[in-house]
Amino acid sequence: MNIETSDTAERFAFGQNWKGFIEKSFSAERVAVAKTKLLETLQLPDLQGKTFLDVGCGSGIHSLAALQAGADKIVSFDYDPDSVATSTSLKDLVGNPPHWEIMRGSVLDRSFITALGKFDIVYSWGVLHHTGHMWDAIRNVGIPVAADGALFIALYSYTTYQDFALLGSPTPEEWLDVKERYNRSTARQKRVMEWQYVLGPRWYLPWMAAINYLRFKRSEARYIESRGMEIWTDVRDWLGGWPMEFVNELELLRFAKKELKLEIVEMICGEGNTEFVFLPENGRNWLSEVKAKRKEIPLAGPYCREGSNAWSVRLPELGHVSGEPCRPDHSSLRLLEDGEMMTYAHAKLDAIREFGVGRYCHSEEILYFSAPDNSDPNQNGRNYSVSFLP
């Protein structure tokens, strides 16, 4: 389920936010972290010999990361003129390399996208859900992907925020109300909302606010390790990001396969944005080699009911690929139903029980899962299998 936004609030000034990030927080360390994260997700040692398109380049830091990773050609564009200016200033800062081009344009402009040509890697992190027409943006971002290229996008997950709501956070629908209010607010009111977000839903309780503030400070110290970003920039980006839509992972995978002829290679869940790496059907590149390395084995029931929508099966021979229980960056196991990758990996057991719809988690020797339609996997006539890196 995706939730579309209305037009009752002003569009958030992403470019101004990114300008402040570059002016106050840019560093070589942040670029190095962004580069590492980019290469790890693409499963590449570098980008030498590759062309790179950055759709909605924002601050330009990820284009710069691609440059430092050795990409032969980088093209960056953004709808926001302040983002274009900020990225251009970053390019100037590193010597204005001739093989990095920056322009203004919209991913919703099909003619503009088509004229860009084809690229080995098309990248768009946290952008397409802010266009006001997310599915059109997703459809268009597939155009410049070369036949043997890759698409790497990150989108706000309805599934994730539905799960967060079990822990007391707002629901996805409530978050959209928050964003509308933030964009209608004065500068002072926005600052108050930012601090309320940092201090947690019970910010008015001094002891709870103090605990959450300490957690925030610890997160702030580690935040650079994620994607090289700055936490206050992302707080404002999250609260203010408008227009805004959420995506359901399984819905996106089916859309990509049917309309864009793209196959999912990797999907990284557990954070606000789910990351997706796609390969064109019949594409042959490093990603097809990654897929070939994954081993697939069928599952055999009977599956044990774990309450409501959750089922389980023991996999003692695969305990070595799990790591710590339910950590999104550990188990390489992926669950398939009739050959189709299911979502949402690394879900909490409470969320699998409560919501189901394809959530699963590999915890040590046990796989907990739900069918995409919450049916009984012992009786629905479908075949289940798991793939993993041996």
C-alpha atoms as one frame of an Amber mdcrd trajectory, in Angstrom:
protein
   0.000   0.000   0.000   1.341   3.407  -0.959  -0.116   6.615   0.450  -0.315
   9.637  -1.801  -0.043  13.130  -0.436  -2.255  16.096  -1.076  -1.165  19.525
  -2.242  -2.261  21.425   0.853   1.283  22.138   2.075   4.180  23.853   0.355
   6.954  21.808  -1.216   9.865  21.379   1.181  13.046  23.323   0.304  15.355
  20.336  -0.033  17.993  22.431  -1.795  18.297  24.872   1.098  18.632  21.954
   3.487  21.454  20.426   1.415  23.172  23.789   1.064  23.337  24.045   4.849
  24.689  20.506   5.083  27.564  21.216   2.681  28.384  24.583   4.285  28.421
  23.240   7.849  29.129  19.529   7.745  30.941  18.555   4.546  34.150  16.601
   5.039  36.360  14.119   3.209  35.379  11.550   5.829  31.712  11.840   4.907
  32.513  11.331   1.221  34.601   8.259   2.073  31.704   6.776   4.056  29.251
   7.511   1.227  31.630   5.847  -1.243  31.996   2.749   0.946  28.235   2.432
   1.394  27.609   2.864  -2.334  30.119   0.196  -3.324  29.010  -2.231  -0.617
  25.387  -2.067  -1.737  26.292  -2.418  -5.418  28.724  -5.203  -4.453  31.562
  -3.672  -6.460  35.200  -2.895  -5.543  35.079   0.363  -7.554  33.221   2.053
 -10.426  36.024   2.035 -12.972  34.666   1.657 -16.491  31.137   2.535 -15.316
  28.851   5.472 -16.138  26.766   6.842 -13.248  23.502   8.835 -13.256  22.496
  10.519  -9.987  18.752  11.227 -10.100  17.901  13.957  -7.584  21.510  14.631
  -6.620  20.698  16.871  -3.616  23.983  17.898  -2.016  26.077  16.173  -4.683
  27.951  14.106  -2.100  26.981  10.771  -3.644  27.964  11.931  -7.111  31.297
  12.913  -5.608  31.491   9.467  -4.012  30.959   7.917  -7.459  33.684  10.167
  -8.844  36.130   9.061  -6.179  35.111   5.438  -6.784  36.491   5.847 -10.303
  33.369   6.242 -12.470  34.226   7.153 -16.059  31.269   9.529 -16.403  28.921
  11.079 -13.853  25.738  12.961 -14.711  23.823  14.566 -11.832  20.529  16.399
 -11.959  17.940  17.794  -9.578  14.648  19.634  -9.839  15.603  22.084  -7.085
  17.879  24.915  -8.350  19.479  25.236  -4.904  20.472  21.561  -5.062  21.958
  22.115  -8.510  23.916  25.109  -7.190  25.113  23.184  -4.125  26.257  20.210
  -6.203  28.005  22.576  -8.602  29.874  24.233  -5.725  30.978  20.798  -4.553
  32.192  19.958  -8.049  34.148  23.223  -8.147  35.655  22.382  -4.766  37.230
  19.212  -6.190  38.639  20.858  -9.298  35.672  20.881 -11.673  36.371  17.454
 -13.251  35.260  17.421 -16.912  33.627  13.986 -16.728  31.124  15.148 -14.074
  28.135  17.034 -15.514  25.454  18.706 -13.387  22.137  20.005 -14.701  18.634
  20.938 -13.660  15.841  18.608 -14.656  12.887  16.580 -13.443  12.560  12.813
 -13.275   8.896  13.371 -14.159   9.937  14.845 -17.531  10.066  11.770 -19.743
  11.606  13.633 -22.682  14.394  14.980 -20.477  15.114  11.535 -19.022  15.163
   9.872 -22.439  17.593  12.461 -23.826  20.149  11.614 -21.134  20.973   8.291
 -22.788  21.855   5.025 -21.069  23.967   4.449 -17.953  25.614   1.484 -16.279
  24.342   2.613 -12.868  21.232   4.713 -12.276  21.081   5.887  -8.661  18.305
   7.659  -6.776  18.375   7.615  -2.976  15.351   8.941  -1.094  14.090  11.067
  -3.983  11.312   9.484  -6.028   8.795   9.438  -3.154   9.081  13.236  -2.886
   8.058  14.040  -6.484   4.301  14.009  -5.873   3.955  11.307  -8.563   6.063
   8.446  -7.244   4.959   5.714  -9.645   5.557   7.927 -12.683   8.995   8.734
 -11.275   9.787   5.044 -10.751   8.609   4.288 -14.274  10.812   7.029 -15.739
  13.917   6.169 -13.731  14.021   2.833 -15.527  14.456   4.522 -18.915  18.180
   5.382 -18.650  19.222   1.963 -17.284  21.461   0.243 -19.831  20.563  -3.285
 -20.965  23.420  -4.615 -18.843  23.169  -1.878 -16.223  21.782  -1.572 -12.699
  19.157   0.513 -10.907  19.779   1.423  -7.259  16.913   3.276  -5.564  15.832
   3.876  -1.972  12.230   4.614  -0.986  10.376   5.245   2.264   8.834   1.961
   3.339   5.214   1.755   4.455   6.102  -1.615   5.986   8.889  -0.158   8.125
   6.813   2.689   9.519   3.874   0.379  10.134   6.271  -1.761  12.187   7.655
   1.298  14.007   4.092   2.152  15.024   4.014  -1.041  17.099   6.728   0.567
  19.234   4.755   3.770  19.767   5.819   5.840  16.747   3.222   7.513  14.515
   1.645   5.431  11.773   2.526   6.230   8.132  -0.757   8.141   7.826   0.027
  10.166  10.956   3.507  10.997   9.639   1.950  12.589   6.572  -0.084  14.855
   8.853   3.117  15.787  10.725   4.831  16.713   7.465   1.939  18.889   6.359
   1.967  20.737   9.694   5.734  21.197   9.581   5.628  22.810   6.143   2.833
  25.176   7.204   4.677  26.213  10.363   6.844  29.239  11.135  10.607  28.851
  11.557  10.229  28.816  15.354   7.429  26.248  15.233   9.564  24.051  12.983
  12.427  24.160  15.458  10.065  23.109  18.254   8.834  20.182  16.130  12.424
  19.146  15.407  13.234  19.011  19.107   9.995  17.163  19.865  11.026  14.596
  17.254  14.490  14.249  18.821  13.150  13.973  22.368  10.528  11.382  21.440
   6.731  11.064  21.617   6.762  11.606  25.406   8.975  14.691  25.217   6.909
  16.380  27.942   8.138  13.813  30.512  11.548  15.077  31.735  13.014  11.634
  32.430  11.860  10.268  29.046  13.138  13.374  27.223  16.524  13.025  28.943
  16.835   9.357  27.938  15.901  10.090  24.336  18.293  13.038  24.189  21.174
  10.836  25.326  20.211   8.269  22.705  20.127  10.999  20.091  23.612  12.222
  21.036  24.976   8.702  20.741  23.288   8.365  17.360  24.695  11.722  16.286
  28.221  10.536  17.043  27.712   7.385  14.942  25.543   8.885  12.219  28.347
   9.659   9.823  29.029   5.932   9.604  25.719   5.239   7.827  25.881   7.132
   4.518  28.172  10.017   5.351  25.223  12.247   6.203  24.524  14.634   9.105
  21.754  13.854  11.544  20.133  17.314  11.883  20.004  17.630   8.098  18.133
  14.352   7.925  15.811  15.322  10.815  14.690  18.382   8.844  14.571  16.366
   5.631  12.331  13.759   7.298   9.953  16.161   9.024   9.747  18.522   6.076
   9.933  16.122   3.156   6.885  17.055   1.089   5.252  15.912  -1.110   5.623
  12.400   0.227   4.516   8.837  -0.502   5.283   5.477   1.073   5.890   2.299
  -0.903   5.164  -1.339  -0.137   8.174  -3.480  -1.073   6.245  -6.349  -2.672
   4.132  -3.934  -4.685   7.295  -2.292  -6.025   8.930  -5.604  -6.959   5.871
  -6.672  -8.928   5.611  -3.258 -10.610   9.298  -3.345 -11.582   9.052  -6.849
 -12.988   5.833  -6.316 -14.936   6.242  -2.763 -16.246   9.984  -2.130 -16.233
  11.267  -5.662 -16.875  13.621  -5.350 -13.923  14.573  -8.178 -11.569  15.446
  -7.610  -7.932  18.977  -8.636  -6.960  19.207  -7.183  -3.463  16.850  -5.504
  -1.054  18.082  -4.008   2.210  15.357  -3.494   4.800  15.221  -2.304   8.376
  15.684   1.460   8.069  13.198   4.149   7.040  14.306   3.811   3.428  14.387
   0.350   1.894  17.180   0.023  -0.673  16.547  -1.866  -3.928  19.118  -2.994
  -6.488  17.624  -4.135  -9.808  19.028  -5.834 -12.899  17.284  -5.703 -16.302
  15.785  -9.002 -17.451  18.456 -11.002 -19.289  21.058  -8.452 -18.187  24.625
  -9.732 -17.887  26.965  -7.917 -15.549  28.457  -8.219 -12.071  24.969  -8.431
 -10.563  24.082 -11.486 -12.630  27.281 -13.044 -11.287  26.156 -12.172  -7.736
  22.798 -13.844  -8.394  24.535 -16.927  -9.755  26.548 -17.284  -6.540  23.446
 -17.525  -4.379  22.421 -21.050  -3.494  18.718 -21.924  -3.434  17.125 -24.769
  -1.523  13.419 -25.706  -1.279  11.597 -25.655   2.043   9.540 -28.580   3.223
   6.648 -28.280   5.628   4.818 -28.724   7.763   5.222 -25.145   8.956   4.470
 -24.418  12.600   2.034 -21.673  13.496   3.562 -18.938  15.659   0.395 -16.913
  16.251  -1.879 -14.927  13.926  -0.053 -14.556  10.583   3.327 -16.008  11.560
   4.718 -19.450  10.723   8.095 -21.039  11.340  10.393 -23.721  10.009  13.692
 -24.932  11.448  16.783 -24.579   9.252  19.601 -26.016  11.375  21.904 -26.296
   8.357  21.652 -22.530   7.721  22.377 -21.184  11.195  25.777 -19.985   9.979
  24.251 -17.355   7.662  22.062 -15.785  10.349  24.296 -13.915  12.779  22.572
 -12.142  15.654  18.777 -12.491  15.794  16.736 -10.168  13.553  19.536  -7.748
  12.683  18.940  -6.199   9.245  22.603  -6.259   8.282  23.288  -9.886   9.168
  21.427 -12.791   7.557  21.950 -13.154   3.811  18.942 -15.464   3.581  16.111
 -14.414   1.276  12.715 -16.110   1.151  10.921 -16.867  -2.117   7.346 -17.893
  -2.874   6.945 -19.634  -6.240  10.327 -18.187  -7.218   9.392 -14.584  -6.318
  11.413 -12.800  -3.626   9.242 -11.978  -0.650   9.284  -8.974   1.581   9.974
  -7.798   4.213  13.260  -9.367   5.404  14.464  -8.930   9.003  11.016  -8.036
  10.354  10.313  -8.275  14.057   8.319 -11.341  15.094   5.577  -9.143  16.593
   5.162  -7.429  13.219   5.061 -10.760  11.369   2.296 -11.894  13.726   0.377
  -8.612  13.615   0.612  -7.670   9.929   2.138 -10.564   7.975   1.938  -9.840
   4.214   5.305 -11.358   3.338   7.355 -10.274   6.327   9.996 -12.718   7.506
  13.037 -13.026   9.733  15.888 -15.520   9.912  16.906 -15.879  13.535  19.705
 -18.360  14.179  18.266 -21.742  13.082  14.633 -20.648  12.655  12.879 -18.872
   9.807   9.756 -16.970  10.869   7.563 -15.852   7.975   4.145 -14.965   6.637
   2.623 -15.525   3.216   2.072 -12.375   1.108  -1.704 -12.864   1.369  -1.524
 -14.181   4.969  -2.750 -17.601   3.890  -1.685 -20.872   5.497   1.549 -21.958
   3.744   0.676 -25.575   4.530  -2.494 -25.337   2.462  -2.102 -22.545  -0.132
  -0.431 -24.800  -2.720   2.623 -22.581  -3.163   6.265 -23.553  -3.115   8.681
 -21.874  -0.722  12.445 -21.762  -0.974  15.352 -19.793   0.449  18.409 -18.391
  -1.277  21.595 -17.367   0.472  25.282 -16.733  -0.007  27.098 -19.953   0.950
